[in-house]
Amino acid sequence: MRLFAASSLLFATTCFFAQTSTTAKPIEIKVVVVNMFEVGADTGDAPGEYQYWVEREHLDTVLPFPQGYHDLRMNHDGVLGVLTGVGTARAAATIMALGQDPRFDLSHAYFVVAGIAGIDPAMGSIGSAVWSDYIVDGDLAHEIDAREIPKDWKTGYVPLGKSTPYEQPRTARFGDDGNVYHLNPSLVDWAFQLTKDIKLEDTPAMAERRQQFEGAAAKRPPFVLRGANLSASTFWHGKLMNQWAHDWVSYQTDGKGTYAVCGMEDTGTLQSLTWLARAGKVDINRVLVLRTASNYDQQRPGKTAAESLAETKIRQYSAYMPSLDAAYRVGHVVVDNLVTNWNKTRDSIPSHE
């Protein structure tokens, strides 16, 4: 009898919570801030990409998120923080899980991806902030070891479905799905114009490292720019790989994109957001990707690629802390503008006029 009563109570309680979770009105989210890694705790210790956003944007409400990489955090203004984990697989899975979460209404939400990256010294300097116009996948490919490639090949990397590097026509037999994401040009331009004059943190150590590179862009103090983002889960490095990145981005975008920075997770995030948009869960035209330069993507003169890679470790990057600060310093201006003007930005995507 007691067992029956207990079972009945458990059933009734389960039904109550199930009914509550399905009938509660979803929380309307204004902006989702997407970061990829954190070093330790969310607050109070050595920071990763998440910590400055948590502390400075007051993301004080913790929401359990067992189906994703890390618990979510939210503030009272409708800004939601999500930590995806490193790599395209974790990012794709976490963002898809977020998009399917019934607690949230993301139909009008803007997504601001904010993380660190390696930068091409021909495009910019360490500590700089890059608004991405194209996100290009650097993983979907065939590959032959460099020691076995034909002498007339520039690389052993071959587009998926092709037989030689950069074979034309570009469109692969598998289609272009997942190879290239072109972000909303009007929104990217608006974000750039809003933030292009922001003064970014500089240090004597950064200034010294800049002078070790050639070219005017590499020697400039940190600044805000636009450029294409090559997303690949392999952390590549070196001048020859940089040349591959330029060629690969140019090929995949039909010459419309110019490689500037390399990240790791952004194609995974964009893939999930694309499919969530197809399901009516999000608006793919409301996505921004901001990558800030913690290091150069290649060796400086006088060093080998291997020697440079040995120096390129997390928290040891030439501009690690300033790049984390730049991601928030630039990104929060956009986030705060969207939230402050929600009466307009909810239904109308801003653009630079």
SULWOVEN-V48048 format. One record per backbone hydrogen bond with DSSP energy under -1.0 kcal/mol. CO is the residue of the C=O (numbers start at 1). NH is the residue of the N-H. E is the energy in kcal/mol with one decimal. If there is no record, write none. Layout:
CO | NH | E
CO | NH | E
This chain:
1 | 5 | -2.4
2 | 6 | -2.8
3 | 7 | -2.3
4 | 8 | -2.4
5 | 9 | -2.3
6 | 10 | -2.4
7 | 11 | -2.4
8 | 12 | -2.5
9 | 13 | -2.7
10 | 14 | -2.6
11 | 15 | -2.5
12 | 16 | -2.2
13 | 17 | -2.4
14 | 18 | -2.4
15 | 19 | -2.6
16 | 20 | -2.6
17 | 21 | -2.5
18 | 22 | -1.4
19 | 23 | -1.7
20 | 24 | -1.9
27 | 105 | -3.2
30 | 110 | -2.3
31 | 80 | -2.8
32 | 112 | -2.9
33 | 82 | -2.6
34 | 114 | -2.7
35 | 84 | -2.4
36 | 85 | -1.2
37 | 49 | -1.6
50 | 54 | -2.2
51 | 55 | -2.7
52 | 56 | -2.8
53 | 57 | -1.8
54 | 59 | -1.9
58 | 60 | -2.0
61 | 74 | -2.0
63 | 72 | -2.3
65 | 68 | -1.9
72 | 63 | -2.5
73 | 81 | -3.9
74 | 61 | -2.4
75 | 78 | -1.1
78 | 30 | -2.5
78 | 31 | -1.5
79 | 75 | -1.8
80 | 33 | -2.9
81 | 73 | -1.9
82 | 35 | -2.6
87 | 91 | -2.1
88 | 92 | -2.9
89 | 93 | -2.4
90 | 94 | -2.6
91 | 95 | -2.5
92 | 96 | -2.1
93 | 97 | -2.2
94 | 98 | -2.3
95 | 99 | -2.5
96 | 100 | -1.3
98 | 101 | -1.4
101 | 104 | -1.5
103 | 27 | -3.1
105 | 29 | -2.3
110 | 32 | -3.5
111 | 288 | -3.0
112 | 34 | -2.3
113 | 290 | -3.3
115 | 292 | -2.3
117 | 294 | -2.4
117 | 295 | -1.1
118 | 262 | -2.3
119 | 297 | -2.3
120 | 123 | -2.3
120 | 124 | -1.9
125 | 128 | -1.9
128 | 293 | -2.7
129 | 225 | -2.8
130 | 291 | -2.5
131 | 227 | -1.8
133 | 183 | -2.2
134 | 229 | -3.0
135 | 181 | -2.5
136 | 231 | -3.2
139 | 141 | -1.1
142 | 158 | -2.7
145 | 148 | -2.6
150 | 153 | -1.8
156 | 144 | -2.2
158 | 142 | -3.4
159 | 162 | -2.4
164 | 167 | -1.4
172 | 175 | -2.0
176 | 179 | -2.4
179 | 137 | -3.1
181 | 135 | -2.7
184 | 188 | -2.5
185 | 189 | -2.5
186 | 190 | -2.0
187 | 191 | -2.6
188 | 192 | -2.4
189 | 193 | -2.8
190 | 194 | -2.1
191 | 195 | -1.2
192 | 196 | -1.9
195 | 198 | -2.0
203 | 207 | -2.4
204 | 208 | -2.3
205 | 209 | -2.1
206 | 210 | -2.6
207 | 211 | -1.6
209 | 212 | -1.3
210 | 213 | -1.9
215 | 219 | -1.1
223 | 129 | -2.0
225 | 131 | -2.8
227 | 133 | -1.3
228 | 260 | -2.3
228 | 261 | -1.8
229 | 136 | -3.0
230 | 263 | -1.9
231 | 138 | -3.0
234 | 236 | -1.4
238 | 242 | -2.2
239 | 243 | -1.9
240 | 244 | -1.9
241 | 245 | -2.5
242 | 246 | -2.2
243 | 247 | -2.4
244 | 248 | -3.2
245 | 249 | -2.5
246 | 250 | -2.3
247 | 251 | -2.5
248 | 252 | -2.7
249 | 253 | -1.9
250 | 255 | -3.3
251 | 254 | -1.2
253 | 256 | -1.6
258 | 228 | -2.9
260 | 120 | -2.7
261 | 230 | -2.7
262 | 118 | -1.7
263 | 232 | -2.0
265 | 269 | -1.9
266 | 270 | -2.6
267 | 271 | -2.3
268 | 272 | -1.9
269 | 273 | -2.3
270 | 274 | -2.3
271 | 275 | -2.0
272 | 276 | -2.7
273 | 277 | -2.2
274 | 278 | -1.7
275 | 279 | -1.3
276 | 281 | -2.8
277 | 280 | -1.6
283 | 286 | -2.0
286 | 111 | -2.6
288 | 113 | -2.9
289 | 132 | -2.7
290 | 115 | -2.2
291 | 130 | -3.0
292 | 117 | -2.1
293 | 127 | -3.2
294 | 319 | -2.8
295 | 119 | -2.3
297 | 238 | -2.1
300 | 303 | -1.9
304 | 308 | -2.3
305 | 309 | -2.6
306 | 310 | -1.9
309 | 312 | -1.0
311 | 313 | -1.3
313 | 316 | -2.8
317 | 320 | -1.4
319 | 323 | -2.4
320 | 324 | -1.8
321 | 325 | -2.2
322 | 326 | -2.5
323 | 327 | -2.0
324 | 328 | -1.5
325 | 329 | -3.4
326 | 330 | -2.7
327 | 331 | -1.6
328 | 332 | -2.9
331 | 335 | -2.3
332 | 336 | -3.2
333 | 337 | -1.7
334 | 338 | -2.3
335 | 339 | -2.2
336 | 340 | -2.9
337 | 341 | -1.9
339 | 342 | -1.5
341 | 344 | -2.3
341 | 345 | -3.0
342 | 346 | -1.9
344 | 348 | -1.5
